[in-house]
Amino acid sequence: MTRRIVRTSIQLGILTFVILLLLFFLDNRFRVLPDAIHNALPAHHPGLVITDITLATCSALNILSSCKLDAAKWHRVDKDLYLSSAWVSHAYIHIQRKRESELTDEDKVIIDVRVSRLDPVISEKDQGHERWEQRPGGIWLKRTSKRHASDSQKAITAVDVLFGADAVEARPSWELKHQPIILPNPGDRPEAHLSLRRGPAPKVEKPTLRVRKDGKFKILQAADLHLSTGLGICRDAEPPTMHSAKCDADSRTLEFVGSVLDSEKPDLVVLSGDQVNGETAPDAQSAVFKYAELLISRSIPFATIFGNHDDEGSLTRMAMMQLSESLPYSLGIPGPGPVDGVGNYYLEVLSHKAAQHSSALTLYFLDTHGYSPDERNFRGYDWLKKSQVDWFRATSEELKKSPLHNQASHVRMDMAFIHIPLPEYRNTADIVEASGKALESPTAPGFNSGFKQALVDEGVLAVSCGHDHVNDYCALAHSETEKVGDEPKPELWMCYAGGSGFGGYAGYEDPDNGNKGFRRRVRVYEFDINEARISTWKRVEWGPNKGDTEKRVDEMIIADRGKVVAA
């Protein structure tokens, strides 16, 4: 009996193996299995695959030329490779794409791309037995019609264009082609590069912010990066050159910020507006990826708000926030729809103990918009709207009632970040001289919507902004009604970060630099949860003395035991 069972089991196993093998060969040739099964296979990426890429050029002088191919067959990547800056010429990448389930035996899937003047068979040693297909612009495609090629991680599933000799790719699974697309009469504008995604779009996991085991949490605020499409032009650089090299704004900015990141090792980076210099960013996506890659490559979470220049380029605020949301380590979100602006949100920093789900610190981010909507009555810049102030108050009150807050075993602290300073920054009597310099008048809104008072009412300890590049001071606001001893009670610190980017202005004389130009800088905030203390300092890009760039500039304590304190 036992032998019969064993024999039957072996026969069934062999039969099952033969059937599965037969199905494999049939499906490999005729795709007989249903799509639902294919979509469950690990190597499969449902959606679109790219079957062809080409370049279409056109000229206003040639009425027969067209930059739009047959829309039934081709999808245009809607970026003019001349960045709409050529007098008469335009060029666009077009792709053919199909759903994998719709591929026929005649369809070919792209599995590799080169950009070169020569056939890769000639220019690359290991390509002697490969067949490459040429397209305009120096584009070479390797395509295959083999079954299941679209299941391979080699299959190209998306195509984009980025610009500039310093272009970088920040998205996972994407590959930037460093050889630029070859165009007739390219001029001196930023060069265009193909960027390709292989396989499916990966799921982006968002990090959880936690206090370190030593009870500390460090934030680096980088204000006013002013990055461009391409290398960028240095403005008011101090010194004008570094190591006898020509000053390219973006590379010098990113090198500075990168060096401070490596030194300070922050737990979070706050990008407080004007990351993109809209006027010189005809492709804002290329500028965004430069600062994003700097942080993603170091595995540093970052939060983003926008300034008055970010959306002056090719992308709206919402488009930039959605782009940022798609990136690893990015924590910024558009915020609630009914509230004015894009980028009104908060982040919780949790206790360092994973099992202890309680908040140690709440960070608020609000959109200060751009230019005044009522220039006749309130010249200059826009202000925080009533809906934003109401949202902040309601959110703060709701959080105070939540278990995340009221079950905390330590003194909690709150802070806020904005781009354009509040009107109260103009109160020169509040400026603490030891905190930094006020080299220009604050360009705050003409209308006061009461946000400073809302911050005080809700117990926020400090607010920090950017916008005015050569101001890096902190001002201490005091209560008009409460006193500590004989002195008015300190109620809120209002700080500037100072400008960090060489693509923005800085042409003011700095007494700390021998009345020469203002040195770029970033601000650091360190929260000691054990002591309920906030310390802050700045780091500068350059100094006349050895060690200046490693020093903590104007270091001071602004909160202790969970209370605002005078420095």
C-alpha positions as CSV (number, residue, x, y, z in Angstrom):
1,M,0.0,0.0,0.0
2,T,2.8,2.4,1.0
3,R,4.7,1.6,-2.3
4,R,1.6,2.4,-4.3
5,I,1.1,5.7,-2.6
6,V,4.8,6.6,-3.2
7,R,4.6,5.5,-6.8
8,T,1.4,7.5,-7.4
9,S,2.9,10.6,-5.8
10,I,6.0,10.4,-8.0
11,Q,3.8,10.0,-11.1
12,L,1.7,13.0,-10.2
13,G,4.8,15.1,-9.5
14,I,6.3,14.2,-12.9
15,L,3.0,15.0,-14.6
16,T,2.7,18.3,-12.9
17,F,6.2,19.2,-13.8
18,V,5.6,18.3,-17.5
19,I,2.4,20.4,-17.6
20,L,4.1,23.4,-16.0
21,L,7.0,23.1,-18.4
22,L,4.6,22.9,-21.3
23,L,2.7,25.9,-20.1
24,F,6.0,27.8,-19.7
25,F,7.0,27.2,-23.3
26,L,3.5,27.9,-24.7
27,D,3.2,31.1,-22.7
28,N,6.7,32.2,-23.7
29,R,5.6,31.9,-27.3
30,F,1.9,32.7,-27.3
31,R,1.2,34.3,-23.9
32,V,-1.6,31.8,-23.1
33,L,-1.8,32.7,-19.3
34,P,-4.2,35.5,-18.4
35,D,-2.9,38.9,-17.6
36,A,-3.9,38.6,-13.9
37,I,-1.3,35.8,-13.5
38,H,1.3,37.8,-15.4
39,N,0.7,40.9,-13.2
40,A,1.3,38.8,-10.1
41,L,4.8,37.7,-11.2
42,P,7.6,39.4,-9.4
43,A,9.5,40.4,-12.6
44,H,6.4,41.9,-14.1
45,H,5.7,45.6,-14.1
46,P,2.2,46.4,-15.2
47,G,1.6,49.5,-17.2
48,L,3.4,51.0,-20.1
49,V,6.6,50.0,-21.8
50,I,8.5,52.1,-24.4
51,T,8.7,50.7,-27.9
52,D,10.4,53.6,-29.7
53,I,12.0,57.0,-29.1
54,T,12.7,59.7,-31.7
55,L,13.4,63.4,-32.0
56,A,11.3,65.9,-33.9
57,T,12.7,69.3,-34.9
58,C,10.9,72.2,-36.5
59,S,11.6,75.7,-37.5
60,A,9.4,78.8,-37.8
61,L,11.2,79.4,-41.2
62,N,10.0,76.1,-42.6
63,I,6.2,75.8,-42.7
64,L,6.4,72.2,-43.7
65,S,8.3,71.2,-40.5
66,S,6.4,70.1,-37.4
67,C,7.3,69.2,-33.8
68,K,4.1,67.2,-33.4
69,L,4.1,63.7,-34.8
70,D,1.0,61.5,-35.3
71,A,-0.7,61.7,-31.9
72,A,-2.3,58.3,-32.4
73,K,1.2,56.7,-32.4
74,W,3.5,59.1,-30.6
75,H,3.5,60.8,-27.2
76,R,5.5,64.0,-26.9
77,V,7.6,64.8,-23.9
78,D,6.5,68.3,-23.5
79,K,9.9,70.0,-23.0
80,D,11.4,72.1,-25.8
81,L,15.0,70.9,-26.0
82,Y,15.9,74.5,-26.9
83,L,14.1,75.7,-23.7
84,S,11.9,77.9,-25.9
85,S,14.9,80.3,-26.1
86,A,15.9,79.8,-29.8
87,W,14.6,82.4,-32.3
88,V,13.1,79.9,-34.7
89,S,14.1,76.4,-33.7
90,H,12.3,73.9,-31.5
91,A,12.9,70.2,-30.8
92,Y,10.9,67.6,-28.8
93,I,11.5,64.0,-27.8
94,H,8.6,61.7,-28.8
95,I,8.0,58.2,-27.6
96,Q,5.9,55.3,-28.6
97,R,4.5,53.3,-25.7
98,K,2.1,50.4,-25.2
99,R,0.6,48.4,-22.4
100,E,2.4,45.2,-22.0
101,S,-0.8,43.2,-22.5
102,E,-1.2,44.9,-25.9
103,L,2.2,44.0,-27.3
104,T,2.2,42.0,-30.6
105,D,4.8,39.7,-32.1
106,E,5.9,42.6,-34.3
107,D,6.4,45.1,-31.4
108,K,9.9,45.7,-30.1
109,V,10.7,46.8,-26.5
110,I,13.6,49.2,-25.8
111,I,16.1,47.6,-23.4
112,D,18.9,50.1,-23.7
113,V,19.7,53.6,-25.0
114,R,22.8,55.5,-25.9
115,V,23.5,59.0,-26.9
116,S,26.5,59.2,-29.2
117,R,27.7,60.5,-32.6
118,L,28.9,56.9,-33.4
119,D,27.2,53.6,-33.4
120,P,27.9,52.0,-30.0
121,V,29.2,48.9,-31.9
122,I,32.1,51.1,-33.0
123,S,32.6,53.3,-29.9
124,E,32.2,50.7,-27.2
125,K,34.3,47.5,-27.0
126,D,31.7,45.2,-25.6
127,Q,29.0,46.0,-28.1
128,G,30.5,44.2,-31.1
129,H,27.7,41.6,-31.4
130,E,24.8,43.9,-30.6
131,R,22.5,45.7,-33.0
132,W,21.7,49.3,-32.4
133,E,19.1,51.4,-34.2
134,Q,19.8,55.0,-34.9
135,R,17.4,57.9,-34.3
136,P,17.9,61.7,-34.7
137,G,19.8,63.6,-32.1
138,G,22.5,61.0,-31.7
139,I,20.1,58.6,-30.0
140,W,20.7,54.9,-30.4
141,L,18.2,52.2,-29.3
142,K,18.7,48.6,-28.5
143,R,15.3,46.9,-29.1
144,T,14.1,43.3,-28.9
145,S,11.0,41.4,-29.8
146,K,11.8,38.5,-27.6
147,R,8.8,37.3,-25.5
148,H,8.8,38.5,-22.0
149,A,11.3,41.2,-22.7
150,S,8.8,43.6,-21.3
151,D,9.0,41.7,-18.0
152,S,12.7,42.3,-17.7
153,Q,14.1,44.9,-15.4
154,K,16.0,46.1,-18.5
155,A,12.9,47.3,-20.2
156,I,12.5,51.1,-20.5
157,T,9.2,52.2,-19.0
158,A,9.4,56.0,-18.9
159,V,11.4,58.8,-20.6
160,D,12.1,62.3,-19.5
161,V,14.4,65.2,-20.3
162,L,16.6,67.1,-17.9
163,F,18.8,70.1,-18.6
164,G,22.3,71.4,-17.8
165,A,25.8,70.1,-17.7
166,D,25.2,69.7,-13.9
167,A,21.9,67.8,-14.3
168,V,21.4,65.0,-11.9
169,E,18.6,62.4,-11.4
170,A,17.0,62.2,-8.0
171,R,14.3,59.6,-8.7
172,P,15.0,55.9,-7.9
173,S,15.2,53.5,-10.9
174,W,15.9,56.4,-13.2
175,E,19.2,56.8,-15.2
176,L,20.5,60.0,-16.6
177,K,22.3,59.9,-19.9
178,H,25.3,62.2,-19.4
179,Q,26.0,62.7,-23.1
180,P,23.7,65.5,-24.2
181,I,21.2,65.1,-27.1
182,I,22.9,66.3,-30.2
183,L,21.0,69.3,-31.6
184,P,21.7,71.6,-34.6
185,N,22.8,75.1,-33.5
186,P,22.7,74.3,-29.7
187,G,24.0,77.7,-28.7
188,D,25.1,78.4,-25.1
189,R,21.8,77.4,-23.5
190,P,21.7,74.4,-21.0
191,E,22.1,71.1,-22.8
192,A,19.3,68.5,-22.9
193,H,19.8,65.0,-21.5
194,L,17.7,61.9,-21.7
195,S,16.6,60.3,-18.5
196,L,15.2,56.8,-18.5
197,R,13.3,54.6,-16.0
198,R,13.7,50.9,-16.0
199,G,11.0,48.6,-14.6
200,P,8.1,49.8,-12.6
201,A,7.9,53.0,-10.6
202,P,9.2,52.0,-7.1
203,K,7.1,52.7,-4.0
204,V,8.6,55.6,-2.1
205,E,8.7,55.0,1.7
206,K,8.6,58.1,3.9
207,P,10.9,58.2,6.9
208,T,9.7,58.7,10.5
209,L,11.4,61.5,12.3
210,R,12.7,60.5,15.7
211,V,14.9,62.0,18.4
212,R,18.3,60.4,18.5
213,K,19.3,58.1,21.4
214,D,21.3,61.0,23.0
215,G,18.0,62.9,23.3
216,K,18.9,65.5,20.6
217,F,17.4,66.4,17.2
218,K,19.2,68.7,14.7
219,I,17.6,70.7,11.9
220,L,19.6,72.5,9.2
221,Q,17.7,75.3,7.6
222,A,18.9,76.2,4.1
223,A,17.2,79.4,2.9
224,D,17.3,80.9,-0.6
225,L,19.3,78.4,-2.6
226,H,18.3,80.1,-5.8
227,L,19.2,77.2,-8.1
228,S,18.9,77.5,-11.9
229,T,18.5,75.3,-14.9
230,G,22.2,74.8,-15.8
231,L,25.2,76.0,-13.9
232,G,23.8,79.4,-12.8
233,I,25.5,82.7,-12.6
234,C,27.1,83.8,-9.4
235,R,25.8,87.1,-7.9
236,D,27.8,89.0,-5.3
237,A,30.1,86.1,-4.6
238,E,32.5,86.6,-1.6
239,P,35.2,85.8,-2.5
240,P,34.5,86.1,-6.2
241,T,36.5,83.0,-7.0
242,M,37.4,79.9,-4.9
243,H,40.7,78.1,-5.6
244,S,41.2,80.2,-8.7
245,A,38.2,78.5,-10.3
246,K,35.4,80.3,-12.1
247,C,32.3,80.8,-9.9
248,D,29.4,78.7,-11.1
249,A,26.5,79.5,-8.8
250,D,24.8,76.2,-8.4
251,S,27.9,74.0,-8.0
252,R,29.4,76.4,-5.4
253,T,26.1,76.5,-3.5
254,L,25.7,72.7,-3.5
255,E,29.3,72.2,-2.5
256,F,28.9,74.5,0.5
257,V,25.6,73.0,1.7
258,G,26.9,69.5,1.1
259,S,30.0,70.1,3.2
260,V,27.9,71.4,6.1
261,L,25.6,68.4,5.8
262,D,28.6,66.1,6.1
263,S,29.9,68.1,9.1
264,E,26.7,68.7,11.0
265,K,24.8,65.5,10.1
266,P,21.4,66.9,10.6
267,D,18.3,64.8,11.3
268,L,16.2,67.0,9.0
269,V,16.8,69.7,6.5
270,V,14.3,72.5,6.1
271,L,14.3,74.2,2.7
272,S,12.5,77.4,3.6
273,G,11.7,78.8,0.1
274,D,13.3,80.1,-3.1
275,Q,15.1,76.9,-3.7
276,V,14.5,77.6,-7.4
277,N,15.5,80.9,-9.0
278,G,12.5,81.0,-11.3
279,E,13.9,83.6,-13.7
280,T,16.8,81.4,-14.6
281,A,15.0,78.1,-14.3
282,P,13.1,77.4,-17.6
283,D,13.1,73.8,-16.5
284,A,12.4,74.0,-12.7
285,Q,12.5,70.2,-12.4
286,S,16.2,70.1,-13.2
287,A,16.8,72.7,-10.4
288,V,14.7,70.8,-7.9
289,F,16.5,67.5,-8.5
290,K,19.9,69.2,-7.7
291,Y,19.0,69.9,-4.1
292,A,16.9,66.8,-3.8
293,E,19.8,64.5,-4.9
294,L,22.1,66.2,-2.5
295,L,19.9,65.1,0.4
296,I,18.6,61.8,-0.9
297,S,22.2,60.6,-1.6
298,R,22.9,61.2,2.1
299,S,19.6,59.7,3.3
300,I,18.6,62.9,5.0
301,P,14.8,63.7,5.3
302,F,13.8,67.1,4.1
303,A,10.8,69.4,4.4
304,T,10.0,72.0,1.7
305,I,8.1,75.3,1.6
306,F,8.1,77.8,-1.2
307,G,9.1,81.4,-1.6
308,N,8.2,84.2,-4.1
309,H,10.6,83.0,-6.8
310,D,10.1,79.2,-6.8
311,D,7.0,79.3,-9.1
312,E,8.4,81.9,-11.5
313,G,9.9,79.2,-13.6
314,S,8.3,76.3,-15.5
315,L,6.3,74.7,-12.6
316,T,3.5,75.9,-10.3
317,R,3.8,75.5,-6.6
318,M,1.4,72.5,-6.7
319,A,3.4,70.8,-9.4
320,M,6.7,71.3,-7.5
321,M,5.2,70.0,-4.3
322,Q,3.8,66.9,-6.1
323,L,7.2,66.4,-7.7
324,S,8.8,66.7,-4.3
325,E,6.3,64.3,-2.8
326,S,7.3,61.6,-5.3
327,L,10.9,61.6,-4.1
328,P,12.5,59.6,-1.3
329,Y,13.1,61.3,2.1
330,S,10.8,64.2,1.1
331,L,8.3,65.0,3.8
332,G,6.6,68.1,2.4
333,I,2.9,67.9,1.3
334,P,0.5,70.4,-0.3
335,G,-1.6,70.6,2.8
336,P,-5.4,70.8,3.2
337,G,-7.3,72.0,0.1
338,P,-9.5,74.7,1.7
339,V,-6.5,76.5,3.2
340,D,-4.8,79.2,1.1
341,G,-1.4,78.3,-0.4
342,V,0.5,75.1,-1.1
343,G,2.7,73.7,1.7
344,N,0.7,74.2,4.9
345,Y,1.5,71.2,7.1
346,Y,3.2,70.0,10.2
347,L,5.6,67.2,11.1
348,E,5.9,65.3,14.3
349,V,9.3,64.3,15.7
350,L,8.7,61.3,17.9
351,S,10.5,60.0,21.0
352,H,13.7,58.0,20.3
353,K,12.1,54.9,21.8
354,A,10.3,53.0,19.0
355,A,7.8,51.5,21.4
356,Q,7.0,54.9,22.9
357,H,4.7,56.6,20.3
358,S,4.7,60.1,21.7
359,S,5.6,63.5,20.2
360,A,8.8,65.3,21.3
361,L,8.6,68.2,18.9
362,T,6.1,69.6,16.4
363,L,7.3,71.6,13.4
364,Y,4.8,73.8,11.5
365,F,5.3,74.9,7.9
366,L,3.3,77.6,6.2
367,D,3.2,79.1,2.7
368,T,3.8,82.8,2.7
369,H,2.9,83.1,-1.0
370,G,4.5,85.7,-3.2
371,Y,3.6,89.2,-4.1
372,S,0.9,91.4,-2.7
373,P,-2.5,90.8,-4.2
374,D,-3.4,94.4,-3.2
375,E,-0.5,96.5,-4.3
376,R,-2.4,99.8,-4.1
377,N,-3.0,99.4,-0.3
378,F,-0.3,97.0,0.8
379,R,2.8,97.3,-1.4
380,G,5.4,94.5,-1.5
381,Y,4.7,91.0,-0.5
382,D,1.7,88.8,0.3
383,W,0.7,87.8,3.8
384,L,-0.5,84.7,5.6
385,K,-4.2,84.4,5.1
386,K,-6.9,84.1,7.7
387,S,-7.6,80.5,6.6
388,Q,-4.0,79.6,7.3
389,V,-4.0,81.2,10.7
390,D,-7.3,79.5,11.6
391,W,-5.9,76.2,10.3
392,F,-2.8,76.6,12.5
393,R,-4.7,77.4,15.6
394,A,-7.2,74.5,15.1
395,T,-4.4,72.1,14.3
396,S,-2.4,73.1,17.3
397,E,-5.4,72.7,19.7
398,E,-6.4,69.4,18.2
399,L,-2.8,68.0,18.6
400,K,-2.7,69.1,22.2
401,K,-5.7,66.9,22.9
402,S,-4.3,63.9,21.1
403,P,-2.6,61.0,22.9
404,L,0.5,61.7,20.8
405,H,0.9,65.0,22.7
406,N,-0.7,64.6,26.1
407,Q,0.9,61.3,26.9
408,A,4.4,62.6,26.4
409,S,6.7,61.9,29.3
410,H,8.8,65.1,28.7
411,V,8.4,68.8,28.0
412,R,7.3,69.2,24.4
413,M,8.5,72.0,22.1
414,D,7.1,73.5,18.9
415,M,8.6,75.6,16.2
416,A,7.5,77.1,12.8
417,F,9.1,77.8,9.5
418,I,8.0,80.4,6.8
419,H,9.7,82.1,3.9
420,I,8.7,85.8,4.0
421,P,9.3,87.4,7.5
422,L,6.4,88.5,9.6
423,P,5.7,92.3,10.0
424,E,7.0,92.0,13.6
425,Y,10.5,91.4,12.3
426,R,10.6,95.1,11.6
427,N,10.7,95.9,15.3
428,T,14.4,96.8,15.5
429,A,14.3,97.1,19.3
430,D,13.7,93.3,19.5
431,I,16.9,92.5,17.5
432,V,19.5,90.7,19.7
433,E,22.9,92.1,18.5
434,A,24.8,88.9,19.5
435,S,22.5,86.8,17.2
436,G,23.6,88.2,13.8
437,K,23.4,91.2,11.5
438,A,20.5,93.2,10.0
439,L,22.1,94.4,6.8
440,E,18.8,95.2,5.0
441,S,15.4,96.3,6.0
442,P,13.0,93.4,6.4
443,T,10.7,93.1,3.3
444,A,7.7,91.9,5.3
445,P,4.1,92.2,4.2
446,G,2.4,95.6,4.6
447,F,-0.7,93.8,6.1
448,N,-0.5,92.1,9.4
449,S,-2.8,89.0,9.6
450,G,-1.9,88.3,13.3
451,F,0.1,85.1,12.8
452,K,2.8,86.2,15.3
453,Q,0.1,86.4,18.0
454,A,-1.2,83.0,17.0
455,L,2.2,81.5,17.5
456,V,2.5,83.0,20.9
457,D,-1.0,81.9,21.9
458,E,-0.3,78.3,20.9
459,G,3.0,78.1,22.8
460,V,5.4,78.0,19.8
461,L,8.9,78.9,20.9
462,A,10.5,80.2,17.7
463,V,9.8,80.9,14.0
464,S,12.5,81.1,11.3
465,C,12.4,82.6,7.9
466,G,14.5,83.4,4.8
467,H,13.8,85.8,2.0
468,D,16.0,88.7,3.1
469,H,19.4,87.2,2.1
470,V,21.7,89.3,4.1
471,N,19.8,89.3,7.4
472,D,20.8,86.5,9.7
473,Y,19.8,87.9,13.1
474,C,17.2,86.7,15.7
475,A,14.7,89.1,17.3
476,L,13.2,88.4,20.7
477,A,9.6,89.5,21.1
478,H,8.3,90.2,24.6
479,S,4.9,90.2,26.1
480,E,3.1,93.5,26.5
481,T,1.3,92.4,29.6
482,E,3.3,89.7,31.4
483,K,6.6,90.2,33.2
484,V,9.4,88.0,34.6
485,G,10.6,90.0,37.6
486,D,10.8,93.6,36.4
487,E,11.4,92.7,32.8
488,P,8.8,91.9,30.1
489,K,8.3,88.2,29.6
490,P,10.1,86.8,26.5
491,E,7.4,85.2,24.3
492,L,8.8,84.3,20.8
493,W,12.1,84.2,18.9
494,M,12.0,85.3,15.3
495,C,15.1,84.3,13.4
496,Y,16.5,84.7,9.9
497,A,18.6,81.9,8.4
498,G,20.7,84.0,6.0
499,G,21.0,83.4,2.3
500,S,22.8,80.2,1.2
501,G,22.7,80.3,-2.6
502,F,25.1,82.1,-5.0
503,G,22.3,82.5,-7.5
504,G,20.7,85.1,-5.3
505,Y,21.8,88.6,-4.3
506,A,24.1,89.3,-1.4
507,G,25.7,92.7,-2.3
508,Y,25.8,94.3,1.1
509,E,28.9,95.1,3.1
510,D,29.3,92.8,6.1
511,P,31.2,94.4,9.1
512,D,32.2,90.9,10.2
513,N,34.0,90.5,6.9
514,G,36.0,93.7,6.8
515,N,33.0,95.5,5.1
516,K,33.3,93.2,2.1
517,G,30.4,91.2,0.7
518,F,28.1,89.0,2.7
519,R,29.2,85.4,3.1
520,R,26.6,82.7,2.3
521,R,25.4,80.7,5.4
522,V,22.9,78.2,6.8
523,R,21.3,78.1,10.2
524,V,21.3,75.1,12.5
525,Y,18.8,74.4,15.3
526,E,19.5,71.7,17.9
527,F,16.8,70.5,20.2
528,D,17.8,68.8,23.4
529,I,14.7,67.0,24.5
530,N,16.2,65.9,27.9
531,E,16.7,69.6,28.8
532,A,13.8,71.0,26.7
533,R,16.4,73.3,25.2
534,I,16.9,74.9,21.8
535,S,20.3,76.1,20.7
536,T,21.0,77.7,17.3
537,W,24.1,78.8,15.3
538,K,25.2,79.4,11.8
539,R,27.8,78.0,9.4
540,V,29.4,80.1,6.7
541,E,30.7,79.2,3.3
542,W,34.0,81.1,3.5
543,G,36.1,83.0,6.0
544,P,39.4,85.0,5.8
545,N,40.8,83.0,8.7
546,K,41.7,79.3,8.9
547,G,38.9,77.3,10.6
548,D,36.2,80.0,9.9
549,T,34.1,77.5,8.0
550,E,34.1,75.0,10.8
551,K,33.1,77.4,13.5
552,R,29.6,77.8,15.0
553,V,28.8,81.4,14.4
554,D,26.7,83.4,16.9
555,E,25.8,80.3,18.9
556,M,23.1,80.9,21.6
557,I,20.4,79.2,23.6
558,I,16.9,80.5,22.7
559,A,14.7,78.1,24.8
560,D,15.4,76.3,28.1
561,R,13.1,74.0,30.1
562,G,10.5,74.4,27.4
563,K,10.3,78.2,27.8
564,V,11.6,81.1,25.6
565,V,14.7,82.6,27.3
566,A,16.7,85.7,26.5
567,A,20.1,84.9,25.0
